[in-house]
Amino acid sequence: MAVPYTFGTATASIPLSQLDSNFSTAITLGNTAIQLGNTVTTLNNMTLANVTISSGNLTLTNVSATTANVTTANVVTMIVTGNETVQGNTTVTGTITGAKLIPTGTSVTGNGMYLPATNALGLSTNGTNAVYIDASQNVGIGTTSPAVKLDVGYVAGNVALRVQRDATNRLDFYQGGGVSYIDSSPASGQLAFATVGTERMRIDSSGSLLVGTTTSGGVGFTIGYDANGRVLTSNVSVIPFDVHIFKNSGTTVGKITINTASTAYTTTSDYRLKENITPISSALNVVAQLKPVNFTWKANGDLTQGFIAHELQAVVPDCVVGEKDAVDANGNPKYQGVDTSFLVATLTAAIQEQQALITSLTARIEALEAK
């Protein structure tokens, strides 16, 4: 009887003297004893090189694939039931399915997925991070430090966010009664705001605010400013109407009432809103410090009369808004404004003081004449 042959080292052939005439002698491959006349489907602890499996199923259990390249072009079914480590490149020409895919790399890849930080996930294209999801599920596009649920990074010269509907560029918000949106293309260089699917307001290309109208100066309410900060147009479809003016606290301090034939401005003056009420004194002294002047507007050459804002501010501060020579963050001038209606009470008190002096002097003169 032949002695079972064990492949302990690489060999080019099996000595025939070691095999019986029916090839039933057991041959050990790795830890598996097989007979050449049988079909063996499982091999344990094997190192294989240049092996071709032409058909059937290949089952790998706890296999470490250390070859440089593994190609599965002609394998019909491969079932992997344990943990596998692939150190080289794996090429799969079919479809990959699985419960989840967890990358292990921590650096930006050329085009792919990576783990930039603990409990974070990154997607990169062209060697640059494109999408970043942090541990709080904040999503960043073009930024690796998202501060909110969706944070779109700014890139100079590019549109940061565009949500397009139909043929217009719009950012839409859904609400129960319809769609509210910001439309960036109602017309060239304009921006529209809508609620319940209807446009309510727009800013035109000149910077004018249009409420209830889509045309500057049209039916509706239009507010615009020129280089001197003056209101250009104001139009309404319903007359009369009121425009209320509020302080930051929400209290109405004034109201503009427009009728068909007149426009009136009123300030809130109810006694129930006031306290520490005292008569105005030394009004004549205040009036004596006022400097009324004639002047010409640079913009149009119109000659008019009035006050110089910073000079009036030094005497009656309530009449002036803003500070002398003030500029904004870009270095543009912030012009002072004047509301001379605050002078009415002072001028009235001054007239009363003057009248009282006249009455007093008249009484003294009459008394002297009587003597």
C-alpha positions as a Markdown table, in Angstrom:
| # | Residue | x | y | z |
|---|---|---|---|---|
| 1 | Met | 0.0 | 0.0 | 0.0 |
| 2 | Ala | 1.3 | 3.4 | -0.9 |
| 3 | Val | 2.2 | 5.9 | 1.8 |
| 4 | Pro | 0.1 | 9.1 | 1.9 |
| 5 | Tyr | 2.0 | 12.0 | 0.4 |
| 6 | Thr | 2.1 | 15.4 | 2.1 |
| 7 | Phe | 3.1 | 18.6 | 0.3 |
| 8 | Gly | 5.4 | 20.1 | 2.9 |
| 9 | Thr | 7.3 | 22.2 | 0.4 |
| 10 | Ala | 6.8 | 23.3 | -3.2 |
| 11 | Thr | 7.2 | 20.5 | -5.7 |
| 12 | Ala | 6.9 | 20.2 | -9.4 |
| 13 | Ser | 5.4 | 16.7 | -9.4 |
| 14 | Ile | 4.0 | 13.9 | -7.3 |
| 15 | Pro | 6.2 | 10.7 | -7.3 |
| 16 | Leu | 4.1 | 7.9 | -8.8 |
| 17 | Ser | 5.6 | 5.5 | -6.3 |
| 18 | Gln | 3.7 | 7.3 | -3.6 |
| 19 | Leu | 0.3 | 6.7 | -5.3 |
| 20 | Asp | -1.8 | 3.5 | -5.6 |
| 21 | Ser | -3.2 | 2.4 | -9.0 |
| 22 | Asn | -6.7 | 3.9 | -8.2 |
| 23 | Phe | -5.3 | 7.3 | -7.1 |
| 24 | Ser | -7.1 | 6.8 | -3.8 |
| 25 | Thr | -4.1 | 7.7 | -1.7 |
| 26 | Ala | -4.8 | 10.6 | 0.6 |
| 27 | Ile | -2.9 | 13.8 | -0.2 |
| 28 | Thr | -2.7 | 16.5 | 2.4 |
| 29 | Leu | -3.0 | 20.2 | 1.2 |
| 30 | Gly | -2.6 | 22.5 | 4.2 |
| 31 | Asn | -4.7 | 20.9 | 6.9 |
| 32 | Thr | -7.0 | 19.1 | 4.5 |
| 33 | Ala | -6.6 | 15.5 | 3.5 |
| 34 | Ile | -8.0 | 14.8 | 0.1 |
| 35 | Gln | -8.0 | 12.0 | -2.5 |
| 36 | Leu | -7.3 | 12.9 | -6.1 |
| 37 | Gly | -10.3 | 10.9 | -7.2 |
| 38 | Asn | -12.7 | 12.9 | -5.1 |
| 39 | Thr | -14.1 | 16.4 | -5.4 |
| 40 | Val | -13.1 | 18.7 | -2.5 |
| 41 | Thr | -14.9 | 22.0 | -1.9 |
| 42 | Thr | -13.2 | 23.3 | 1.2 |
| 43 | Leu | -9.5 | 24.0 | 1.7 |
| 44 | Asn | -8.2 | 25.4 | 5.0 |
| 45 | Asn | -5.0 | 27.4 | 5.7 |
| 46 | Met | -3.9 | 27.5 | 2.1 |
| 47 | Thr | -1.6 | 29.9 | 0.2 |
| 48 | Leu | -2.4 | 29.9 | -3.4 |
| 49 | Ala | -0.7 | 31.6 | -6.4 |
| 50 | Asn | -1.9 | 31.6 | -10.0 |
| 51 | Val | -5.0 | 29.7 | -9.3 |
| 52 | Thr | -7.9 | 29.6 | -11.8 |
| 53 | Ile | -11.4 | 28.7 | -10.7 |
| 54 | Ser | -13.3 | 28.2 | -13.9 |
| 55 | Ser | -16.8 | 27.6 | -12.5 |
| 56 | Gly | -18.9 | 27.0 | -9.3 |
| 57 | Asn | -18.9 | 29.0 | -6.1 |
| 58 | Leu | -15.9 | 30.2 | -4.1 |
| 59 | Thr | -16.4 | 30.6 | -0.3 |
| 60 | Leu | -13.7 | 32.4 | 1.6 |
| 61 | Thr | -13.7 | 32.4 | 5.5 |
| 62 | Asn | -11.3 | 34.5 | 7.5 |
| 63 | Val | -9.0 | 35.0 | 4.5 |
| 64 | Ser | -6.2 | 37.6 | 4.3 |
| 65 | Ala | -5.7 | 38.4 | 0.7 |
| 66 | Thr | -2.0 | 39.5 | 0.5 |
| 67 | Thr | -1.6 | 39.4 | -3.3 |
| 68 | Ala | -1.0 | 42.7 | -5.0 |
| 69 | Asn | -4.0 | 42.5 | -7.4 |
| 70 | Val | -7.1 | 40.4 | -7.1 |
| 71 | Thr | -9.2 | 40.1 | -10.3 |
| 72 | Thr | -12.7 | 38.5 | -10.1 |
| 73 | Ala | -13.5 | 38.7 | -13.8 |
| 74 | Asn | -14.7 | 35.1 | -14.3 |
| 75 | Val | -16.0 | 34.2 | -10.8 |
| 76 | Val | -19.7 | 33.7 | -10.9 |
| 77 | Thr | -20.4 | 33.9 | -7.2 |
| 78 | Met | -17.9 | 34.7 | -4.3 |
| 79 | Ile | -19.3 | 34.5 | -0.7 |
| 80 | Val | -17.1 | 36.1 | 2.0 |
| 81 | Thr | -18.4 | 35.2 | 5.5 |
| 82 | Gly | -15.6 | 36.4 | 7.7 |
| 83 | Asn | -13.2 | 39.4 | 8.0 |
| 84 | Glu | -11.1 | 40.1 | 5.0 |
| 85 | Thr | -8.1 | 42.5 | 4.6 |
| 86 | Val | -7.2 | 43.5 | 1.1 |
| 87 | Gln | -3.8 | 45.3 | 1.0 |
| 88 | Gly | -3.6 | 45.8 | -2.8 |
| 89 | Asn | -6.1 | 47.0 | -5.4 |
| 90 | Thr | -9.4 | 45.2 | -5.9 |
| 91 | Thr | -11.2 | 45.6 | -9.2 |
| 92 | Val | -14.9 | 44.7 | -9.4 |
| 93 | Thr | -16.7 | 45.1 | -12.7 |
| 94 | Gly | -20.1 | 44.3 | -11.4 |
| 95 | Thr | -22.4 | 45.7 | -8.7 |
| 96 | Ile | -21.3 | 45.9 | -5.0 |
| 97 | Thr | -24.1 | 45.6 | -2.4 |
| 98 | Gly | -23.8 | 45.6 | 1.4 |
| 99 | Ala | -25.3 | 46.8 | 4.7 |
| 100 | Lys | -22.8 | 49.7 | 5.0 |
| 101 | Leu | -19.5 | 51.1 | 3.8 |
| 102 | Ile | -17.1 | 52.5 | 6.4 |
| 103 | Pro | -14.0 | 54.2 | 5.0 |
| 104 | Thr | -10.8 | 54.1 | 7.1 |
| 105 | Gly | -8.7 | 56.9 | 5.5 |
| 106 | Thr | -8.5 | 60.3 | 7.4 |
| 107 | Ser | -7.1 | 62.4 | 4.6 |
| 108 | Val | -8.8 | 64.0 | 1.5 |
| 109 | Thr | -8.8 | 61.6 | -1.4 |
| 110 | Gly | -8.7 | 62.4 | -5.0 |
| 111 | Asn | -12.4 | 61.5 | -5.6 |
| 112 | Gly | -14.0 | 59.5 | -2.8 |
| 113 | Met | -15.1 | 59.2 | 0.8 |
| 114 | Tyr | -12.9 | 59.7 | 3.9 |
| 115 | Leu | -13.1 | 60.1 | 7.7 |
| 116 | Pro | -11.7 | 63.6 | 8.5 |
| 117 | Ala | -12.5 | 63.5 | 12.2 |
| 118 | Thr | -14.2 | 61.4 | 14.9 |
| 119 | Asn | -17.9 | 60.7 | 13.9 |
| 120 | Ala | -17.5 | 62.9 | 10.8 |
| 121 | Leu | -17.7 | 62.0 | 7.1 |
| 122 | Gly | -16.2 | 63.8 | 4.1 |
| 123 | Leu | -16.7 | 63.6 | 0.3 |
| 124 | Ser | -14.0 | 64.9 | -1.9 |
| 125 | Thr | -13.6 | 65.6 | -5.6 |
| 126 | Asn | -10.4 | 66.6 | -7.4 |
| 127 | Gly | -8.4 | 66.3 | -4.2 |
| 128 | Thr | -10.6 | 68.9 | -2.4 |
| 129 | Asn | -13.3 | 68.5 | 0.2 |
| 130 | Ala | -16.7 | 69.0 | -1.4 |
| 131 | Val | -19.2 | 67.9 | 1.3 |
| 132 | Tyr | -18.5 | 67.7 | 5.1 |
| 133 | Ile | -20.9 | 66.1 | 7.7 |
| 134 | Asp | -19.8 | 66.7 | 11.3 |
| 135 | Ala | -20.7 | 64.8 | 14.5 |
| 136 | Ser | -23.8 | 66.9 | 15.0 |
| 137 | Gln | -25.1 | 66.1 | 11.5 |
| 138 | Asn | -24.4 | 69.6 | 10.3 |
| 139 | Val | -23.7 | 69.5 | 6.5 |
| 140 | Gly | -21.2 | 71.8 | 5.0 |
| 141 | Ile | -20.8 | 72.4 | 1.2 |
| 142 | Gly | -17.5 | 74.1 | 0.4 |
| 143 | Thr | -16.7 | 74.3 | 4.1 |
| 144 | Thr | -15.3 | 71.9 | 6.7 |
| 145 | Ser | -16.8 | 73.9 | 9.7 |
| 146 | Pro | -20.6 | 73.8 | 9.2 |
| 147 | Ala | -22.3 | 75.9 | 11.9 |
| 148 | Val | -25.9 | 75.0 | 11.1 |
| 149 | Lys | -27.8 | 72.1 | 9.5 |
| 150 | Leu | -26.9 | 73.3 | 6.0 |
| 151 | Asp | -23.9 | 75.6 | 5.7 |
| 152 | Val | -22.9 | 76.6 | 2.2 |
| 153 | Gly | -19.5 | 78.1 | 2.0 |
| 154 | Tyr | -18.8 | 81.4 | 0.1 |
| 155 | Val | -16.5 | 81.4 | -2.9 |
| 156 | Ala | -15.7 | 84.8 | -4.3 |
| 157 | Gly | -17.2 | 85.3 | -7.7 |
| 158 | Asn | -19.5 | 82.3 | -7.6 |
| 159 | Val | -23.1 | 81.8 | -6.6 |
| 160 | Ala | -23.1 | 80.1 | -3.2 |
| 161 | Leu | -26.6 | 78.7 | -3.3 |
| 162 | Arg | -29.1 | 78.3 | -6.1 |
| 163 | Val | -32.5 | 76.6 | -6.0 |
| 164 | Gln | -34.0 | 76.6 | -9.4 |
| 165 | Arg | -37.7 | 76.1 | -10.2 |
| 166 | Asp | -39.0 | 76.1 | -13.8 |
| 167 | Ala | -37.0 | 78.7 | -15.8 |
| 168 | Thr | -36.3 | 81.1 | -13.0 |
| 169 | Asn | -33.8 | 81.2 | -10.2 |
| 170 | Arg | -35.7 | 81.1 | -7.0 |
| 171 | Leu | -35.3 | 80.1 | -3.4 |
| 172 | Asp | -38.7 | 78.7 | -2.3 |
| 173 | Phe | -40.2 | 78.2 | 1.1 |
| 174 | Tyr | -43.3 | 76.1 | 1.5 |
| 175 | Gln | -46.2 | 77.1 | 3.8 |
| 176 | Gly | -49.7 | 75.8 | 4.3 |
| 177 | Gly | -51.5 | 78.3 | 2.0 |
| 178 | Gly | -48.9 | 78.2 | -0.8 |
| 179 | Val | -45.3 | 79.0 | -1.6 |
| 180 | Ser | -43.3 | 82.0 | -0.3 |
| 181 | Tyr | -40.1 | 82.7 | -2.2 |
| 182 | Ile | -37.3 | 85.0 | -3.0 |
| 183 | Asp | -37.0 | 85.4 | -6.7 |
| 184 | Ser | -33.7 | 86.7 | -8.0 |
| 185 | Ser | -34.8 | 87.1 | -11.6 |
| 186 | Pro | -38.2 | 88.9 | -11.9 |
| 187 | Ala | -36.3 | 91.3 | -14.2 |
| 188 | Ser | -32.7 | 92.2 | -14.8 |
| 189 | Gly | -30.9 | 93.1 | -11.6 |
| 190 | Gln | -34.1 | 92.9 | -9.4 |
| 191 | Leu | -35.0 | 90.9 | -6.4 |
| 192 | Ala | -38.7 | 90.0 | -5.5 |
| 193 | Phe | -40.3 | 88.7 | -2.3 |
| 194 | Ala | -43.5 | 86.7 | -2.4 |
| 195 | Thr | -46.0 | 85.2 | 0.1 |
| 196 | Val | -48.6 | 82.6 | -0.7 |
| 197 | Gly | -47.4 | 82.5 | -4.3 |
| 198 | Thr | -47.9 | 86.2 | -4.9 |
| 199 | Glu | -45.2 | 88.9 | -5.2 |
| 200 | Arg | -45.6 | 91.5 | -2.5 |
| 201 | Met | -42.4 | 93.5 | -2.7 |
| 202 | Arg | -39.3 | 93.9 | -4.8 |
| 203 | Ile | -36.1 | 95.9 | -4.9 |
| 204 | Asp | -35.4 | 97.2 | -8.4 |
| 205 | Ser | -32.0 | 97.6 | -10.1 |
| 206 | Ser | -31.6 | 101.2 | -8.9 |
| 207 | Gly | -32.1 | 100.2 | -5.2 |
| 208 | Ser | -35.7 | 101.5 | -4.9 |
| 209 | Leu | -38.1 | 99.5 | -2.7 |
| 210 | Leu | -41.4 | 98.7 | -4.5 |
| 211 | Val | -44.4 | 97.6 | -2.4 |
| 212 | Gly | -47.5 | 96.6 | -4.1 |
| 213 | Thr | -46.0 | 97.6 | -7.5 |
| 214 | Thr | -43.4 | 96.2 | -9.9 |
| 215 | Thr | -42.6 | 99.5 | -11.5 |
| 216 | Ser | -40.7 | 102.4 | -9.9 |
| 217 | Gly | -43.2 | 105.3 | -9.6 |
| 218 | Gly | -46.1 | 103.1 | -10.5 |
| 219 | Val | -49.3 | 102.4 | -8.6 |
| 220 | Gly | -48.3 | 101.2 | -5.2 |
| 221 | Phe | -45.8 | 102.4 | -2.7 |
| 222 | Thr | -42.2 | 103.2 | -3.8 |
| 223 | Ile | -39.3 | 104.4 | -1.7 |
| 224 | Gly | -36.1 | 105.3 | -3.3 |
| 225 | Tyr | -33.0 | 107.5 | -2.5 |
| 226 | Asp | -30.6 | 109.6 | -4.5 |
| 227 | Ala | -27.0 | 110.4 | -3.6 |
| 228 | Asn | -28.2 | 113.0 | -1.1 |
| 229 | Gly | -30.5 | 110.5 | 0.7 |
| 230 | Arg | -33.7 | 112.2 | -0.3 |
| 231 | Val | -36.9 | 110.3 | -1.0 |
| 232 | Leu | -37.6 | 110.2 | -4.8 |
| 233 | Thr | -41.1 | 108.9 | -5.2 |
| 234 | Ser | -44.1 | 107.8 | -3.1 |
| 235 | Asn | -47.2 | 106.4 | -4.8 |
| 236 | Val | -50.3 | 104.7 | -3.4 |
| 237 | Ser | -53.3 | 102.9 | -4.9 |
| 238 | Val | -55.7 | 103.7 | -2.1 |
| 239 | Ile | -56.3 | 107.2 | -0.7 |
| 240 | Pro | -56.4 | 108.2 | 2.0 |
| 241 | Phe | -53.9 | 106.0 | 3.8 |
| 242 | Asp | -51.6 | 106.3 | 6.8 |
| 243 | Val | -47.9 | 105.5 | 7.3 |
| 244 | His | -47.0 | 105.0 | 10.9 |
| 245 | Ile | -43.5 | 105.7 | 12.4 |
| 246 | Phe | -42.3 | 103.6 | 15.3 |
| 247 | Lys | -39.4 | 103.7 | 17.8 |
| 248 | Asn | -37.5 | 100.5 | 18.5 |
| 249 | Ser | -39.7 | 99.9 | 21.5 |
| 250 | Gly | -42.7 | 99.6 | 19.2 |
| 251 | Thr | -44.5 | 102.8 | 20.3 |
| 252 | Thr | -45.9 | 104.9 | 17.5 |
| 253 | Val | -44.2 | 108.3 | 17.6 |
| 254 | Gly | -45.6 | 109.7 | 14.3 |
| 255 | Lys | -47.9 | 109.2 | 11.4 |
| 256 | Ile | -48.1 | 110.5 | 7.9 |
| 257 | Thr | -51.7 | 110.8 | 6.6 |
| 258 | Ile | -52.1 | 111.2 | 2.8 |
| 259 | Asn | -55.4 | 112.4 | 1.3 |
| 260 | Thr | -56.4 | 113.4 | -2.2 |
| 261 | Ala | -55.6 | 117.0 | -1.6 |
| 262 | Ser | -53.1 | 117.1 | 1.3 |
| 263 | Thr | -50.4 | 115.3 | 3.2 |
| 264 | Ala | -50.1 | 115.8 | 7.0 |
| 265 | Tyr | -47.5 | 114.6 | 9.4 |
| 266 | Thr | -48.5 | 114.2 | 13.1 |
| 267 | Thr | -46.5 | 113.1 | 16.1 |
| 268 | Thr | -47.9 | 111.3 | 19.1 |
| 269 | Ser | -48.7 | 113.8 | 21.8 |
| 270 | Asp | -51.2 | 112.4 | 24.2 |
| 271 | Tyr | -50.7 | 113.5 | 27.8 |
| 272 | Arg | -51.1 | 110.0 | 29.0 |
| 273 | Leu | -47.8 | 109.1 | 27.4 |
| 274 | Lys | -45.9 | 111.9 | 29.2 |
| 275 | Glu | -44.6 | 112.8 | 32.6 |
| 276 | Asn | -42.3 | 115.4 | 34.2 |
| 277 | Ile | -44.1 | 118.1 | 32.3 |
| 278 | Thr | -42.6 | 121.6 | 32.9 |
| 279 | Pro | -42.8 | 125.0 | 31.0 |
| 280 | Ile | -40.0 | 125.8 | 28.5 |
| 281 | Ser | -37.8 | 128.6 | 29.9 |
| 282 | Ser | -35.1 | 130.8 | 28.4 |
| 283 | Ala | -36.5 | 130.2 | 25.0 |
| 284 | Leu | -35.4 | 133.7 | 23.8 |
| 285 | Asn | -31.8 | 132.7 | 24.6 |
| 286 | Val | -32.1 | 129.5 | 22.5 |
| 287 | Val | -33.6 | 131.4 | 19.6 |
| 288 | Ala | -30.8 | 134.0 | 19.8 |
| 289 | Gln | -28.3 | 131.2 | 19.2 |
| 290 | Leu | -30.0 | 129.9 | 16.1 |
| 291 | Lys | -28.3 | 130.7 | 12.7 |
| 292 | Pro | -30.8 | 130.7 | 9.9 |
| 293 | Val | -29.1 | 130.9 | 6.5 |
| 294 | Asn | -29.7 | 131.1 | 2.7 |
| 295 | Phe | -28.0 | 128.4 | 0.7 |
| 296 | Thr | -27.9 | 126.6 | -2.6 |
| 297 | Trp | -28.2 | 122.8 | -3.1 |
| 298 | Lys | -25.2 | 121.3 | -4.9 |
| 299 | Ala | -27.3 | 118.7 | -6.6 |
| 300 | Asn | -29.7 | 121.0 | -8.5 |
| 301 | Gly | -28.6 | 124.6 | -7.7 |
| 302 | Asp | -31.9 | 125.4 | -6.0 |
| 303 | Leu | -31.8 | 128.4 | -3.6 |
| 304 | Thr | -33.5 | 127.9 | -0.3 |
| 305 | Gln | -33.5 | 128.8 | 3.4 |
| 306 | Gly | -32.9 | 126.8 | 6.5 |
| 307 | Phe | -30.3 | 125.7 | 9.0 |
| 308 | Ile | -26.9 | 123.9 | 8.8 |
| 309 | Ala | -27.5 | 120.6 | 10.6 |
| 310 | His | -24.4 | 120.5 | 12.9 |
| 311 | Glu | -25.0 | 124.1 | 13.9 |
| 312 | Leu | -28.6 | 123.5 | 14.7 |
| 313 | Gln | -27.6 | 120.3 | 16.6 |
| 314 | Ala | -25.4 | 122.3 | 19.0 |
| 315 | Val | -28.5 | 124.4 | 20.0 |
| 316 | Val | -31.5 | 122.0 | 19.7 |
| 317 | Pro | -30.1 | 118.4 | 19.5 |
| 318 | Asp | -33.6 | 116.9 | 19.0 |
| 319 | Cys | -33.9 | 118.6 | 15.6 |
| 320 | Val | -31.0 | 116.7 | 14.1 |
| 321 | Val | -30.3 | 113.0 | 13.3 |
| 322 | Gly | -26.8 | 111.8 | 12.7 |
| 323 | Glu | -23.3 | 113.3 | 13.5 |
| 324 | Lys | -21.2 | 115.7 | 11.6 |
| 325 | Asp | -18.8 | 114.2 | 9.0 |
| 326 | Ala | -19.9 | 110.7 | 9.8 |
| 327 | Val | -19.1 | 107.9 | 7.2 |
| 328 | Asp | -20.2 | 104.2 | 6.8 |
| 329 | Ala | -18.0 | 101.2 | 6.8 |
| 330 | Asn | -17.1 | 101.8 | 3.2 |
| 331 | Gly | -16.1 | 105.4 | 3.7 |
| 332 | Asn | -19.3 | 106.8 | 2.1 |
| 333 | Pro | -20.8 | 109.9 | 3.9 |
| 334 | Lys | -23.7 | 109.5 | 6.2 |
| 335 | Tyr | -25.6 | 112.8 | 5.9 |
| 336 | Gln | -27.3 | 114.5 | 8.8 |
| 337 | Gly | -31.0 | 115.1 | 8.7 |
| 338 | Val | -33.1 | 117.9 | 10.2 |
| 339 | Asp | -36.7 | 118.0 | 11.5 |
| 340 | Thr | -37.4 | 121.6 | 12.4 |
| 341 | Ser | -40.9 | 120.7 | 13.8 |
| 342 | Phe | -39.1 | 120.3 | 17.1 |
| 343 | Leu | -38.4 | 124.1 | 17.0 |
| 344 | Val | -42.1 | 125.0 | 17.1 |
| 345 | Ala | -42.5 | 124.7 | 20.9 |
| 346 | Thr | -39.3 | 126.6 | 21.5 |
| 347 | Leu | -40.3 | 129.4 | 19.1 |
| 348 | Thr | -43.7 | 129.6 | 20.7 |
| 349 | Ala | -42.2 | 129.9 | 24.1 |
| 350 | Ala | -39.8 | 132.6 | 22.8 |
| 351 | Ile | -42.7 | 134.6 | 21.4 |
| 352 | Gln | -44.5 | 134.3 | 24.7 |
| 353 | Glu | -41.4 | 135.4 | 26.6 |
| 354 | Gln | -41.0 | 138.3 | 24.2 |
| 355 | Gln | -44.7 | 139.3 | 24.5 |
| 356 | Ala | -44.4 | 139.1 | 28.3 |
| 357 | Leu | -41.4 | 141.5 | 28.2 |
| 358 | Ile | -43.3 | 143.8 | 25.9 |
| 359 | Thr | -46.3 | 143.8 | 28.2 |
| 360 | Ser | -44.1 | 144.4 | 31.3 |
| 361 | Leu | -42.2 | 147.3 | 29.6 |
| 362 | Thr | -45.5 | 148.8 | 28.4 |
| 363 | Ala | -46.9 | 148.7 | 31.9 |
| 364 | Arg | -43.8 | 150.4 | 33.3 |
| 365 | Ile | -43.9 | 153.1 | 30.6 |
| 366 | Glu | -47.5 | 153.8 | 31.4 |
| 367 | Ala | -46.8 | 154.0 | 35.1 |
| 368 | Leu | -44.0 | 156.5 | 34.5 |
| 369 | Glu | -46.2 | 158.6 | 32.2 |
| 370 | Ala | -48.9 | 158.5 | 34.9 |
| 371 | Lys | -46.6 | 160.1 | 37.3 |
